[in-house]
Amino acid sequence: MYHTDIDNLPPLKRYPKVTLVVPAHNEELVIQDTVRAILNLRYPLDRMELLVYADNCNDQTAERVRDLMKLSEFSKNDFRVIERTGTGGKAGVLNDALKVSKGEYLAVYDADAAPEQNALYFLVQKVLENPDRYAASFGRNKTRNYQQNFLSRCINLEIVNTQRIQHTGLWQLFKIGRIPGTNFIINKKIVQSIGGWNNGALTEDTAISFSLMHAGKLIALAHRAEAFQQEPETLFAYYNQRKRWARGNYEVILDNMKHLFDKTSWRIKLEVAYYLCTFFWFNAAIIISNVIFLINLALGVAHVFVPQVDQLVSLGGPLSVIFLINWFLMFFLYLLQMNIALASDYGQATVKNFFYTLISYFTYAQLFVVVSIVAIYDMLKDKITGKHTTKWYKTQRF
């Protein structure tokens, strides 16, 4: 039965103990809002444990959490702050939490990701549908600062499209899910059985998603579990965040390419093929297309001054008609996909977002290619030199 009254949800079959983990590195600006949201989750207090890790912090992150611990309204909540000085980044924090957590499941929220009050309920509800097969469940993340500037609005468009089209389609058609960086729960014993998270991984979420699929488990989409996170508002912050993601994804893809030709699950093969097409073939096609366009444009300008110079593809030629038709089809599909996603998300199907979608095709969407090229260059350079120059970059908060 589908319940629309979120204030009167039916009781779950059972309420497994959940340890909520918040990895936080210098997050004094946002940590209190996130911790408050977690402490106000609609889930039995005696079935929740909150661990906030102040990971190698040199600001007031831990003190901000301790201030909340002193408030009478949270006196019955089981939560503590752990000041950590270890290595391994976010994956290291999660592995530390595995050792001390009391819960049957671990729920992970980034320091800027404030969950909606029923988020944990929906995540648990989903895994309980098939607890033997569903090792984890994940929800949807929304951009809470999307109205700040042009960049944040474009990021919002990307996230809405990813959440509403890609994640939903993969789950409904193939029962494929991907653990995001935040707003998910995962079975602790299963994580321990596969060796935990990969310490120091740039994209620990992608890596563990493949590990779970190798173990024959599914990652279920709980589409009603929502969290609101802060996205980059400057190009510098965006560039560093996405370069880390791209580099991490490339490493995971290369590590799993061998499974295209062995006896592993078809879901793994499909995921590897998808990532290869997106990060390699698609990027290569876009780069070739842009190079042809720029060369043709340069030759067109040269033709004005030197008539003997001809373009690769003249505007009046039959080949140009084919190219134009293909381009319009791609542009139309981009707009169609984006606007279907926006229409399915309350409050997003606006005239303003439609125009941002138009503009983003020629601007924001092209940044993906630039970031990917740099990530590939860094990875190849590190492979050749034996060094590791790509570092985890903390996203700037506002």
C-alpha positions, 0 to 999 in steps of 0.5 A: 500500500502506498501511503501519502500521509507522511505524518501517520506512517504505518509501523515497520515490521521491526526497528533494527538498531541503526548507527548513524555516522557523520564524517566531518572535516572542518565542518563548523559552518554546517555541522549543527544543522545536520546533527539537529536534523538527524536527532529529529529523525522519526525513528525510535530513540532507543534504536538509534546511535549517532557517531559524529567524527571530527576527522583531523579538524582544526576548527570548532566542529567538535565543540559545535556538536558538544554544544548540542549535547548540552541541550535538554531537548536532546538529553535522551538521544544516544550520540557522541563526538569522536575526535579522530586523528587517523588516516584514510579520509572518509573511508577511514572514518567509516571503517573506524565506525564499523569497529565501535558501532552497536547498530545492525545497520550503518547510516551515513550522512555527510556533514552538509546533508540534512535528512528529511524527518522520515528519511531513515524510516524509508531507508529501513523500510526498503531493506526490510522488504528483502533483508537477505538480498538488499545489503543497502538502501539509498535515498535521494539528495536535493540541493538546498542552496540551488538558488545561490547562483548560475553554477548552483542552479546547473548543479541542481539540474544535474542532480535532479536528472541523476536522481529522477532519471538515472537512479530510478531507471537503473533500479526499476529496469535492472535492480541496479543501485549505486551507493551515493556519498550520503543518505544511505544505510548498509548492513554492517555484517555484510560490509565487514564480510567484504573487508569494509571500505577502501581506505583513501579511496577518492570515491569510496561509494563507487568502490563499495558499490562494486564490492557489494555487487561482487558479493551478490547483493543488491543496493535498493533505491528508497525513493522517498528518503530525501536529504538536503545537501549543500553544493559548490557555489564557486568554480574552484570548489566545483572543479576540485570536487568533480575532478576527485570524483572523476579520478576516483571513478576512472580508477574503479572502472579500470579495476573492474574492466576485467569483469567484462570477460569473466563469469561475474554478475551481468549487473557488474558487466552492465555497470562497467560498460556504462561507465566505459561509455560515459567516461571514455567513449562519450568523452572521446566523441565530444572531444572529436566533435568539438575539434571538428567544429573548431577546425571548421570554424577556423577554416570558415574564417580563413576562407573569407580572406583566402577563398582557396581555403575550403572548410571540412564540412561546408554549410551548404553541403549534404554532410552538414545537413546530416550533422545538423539533424544529429545535433538537433536530435541530441539537443532535443533529447537533452532537453527532453530528459532534463525536463521530464526529470524536473516535471517529476520533482515538486517545484522544479518544473518552472520556466526559469529552470527550462531556460537554465536547461537551455543555457546549461547545454552550452556551458555547464555540460561542457565542464564535464569534458574538461574535468574528465580530461584533467582527471585522465591526465592526472591518473596517467601521470601518476601511473607513469611516475609512480606518484599520487598527486590527486588529493582529497579536496574538502568542498567549501561550505557557505 
